[in-house]
Amino acid sequence: MALGKSVVLGGGRDRDKITNLDEWLGHTNPIDPKSHPDYLTKLKLKSFTREPFRLVFSSWVSDTFAINTIDFTQPTQFLKIGDTIAGTQFKIVKFKEKYQRNQYGTNVDVSELTLEHEETQEQLTLVKEKVAISPQSVAAFVYSWPAGQPVREFEVRKDQEFSLKPQEEIKYKLVDVQATKAVIVNMNREQRRRLERQNGG
């Protein structure tokens, strides 16, 4: 190092509570409290939970589509393309009539109804009488800052914003989550980072 001083990698030399090893790996100055790796480097993906989408595309006649909740606790809604499903932020944007031959040689209706979230514009395709996976999947994270303190665990839904101490002014957004990775965007800098799931997590 060009600092003219030796640094013990296991300890912490400044007040940012990042270990010298992390500072070295992050190519930052371990004796300058204003120089440190992104706190996002202390975040690890622990687990991922898929949730069933609560609406089912039950049937259709001509240009009218029947929508039910998966537990059938709400009355059937009969809607057309362009309509918003009551109690949600999803509207119907497209219908594709489709059939698939089963093992008995019979054509089965597997028509597709495409929904779009009115805020995020994210689309979700419902197959007739099939339960879909919700886009509101949940990631569980482990945050190991400050060094030497108990880790903090918390959950974030897809497309949700969150912050990390001690830089709570920086907003992050979980833009994609799968079984083995999570993609997070730093909203202040528009930078993306992919977190791999912890082994054994």
ABEGO torsion letter per residue (X at the ends): XAAGBBBBAABBABAAGBBAAAAAAAGBBAABAABBBBAAAABBBABBBBBBBABBBABBBEABBBBBBAAGABBBBBBBBGBBBBGBABBBABBBBBBBBBAAGBBBBABBBBBBBAAAGBBBBBBBGBBBBBABBBBBBBBBOBBGBBBBBBBBBBGBBBBBOABAABBBBBABBBAABBBBBBAAAGBBBBBBBBBGX
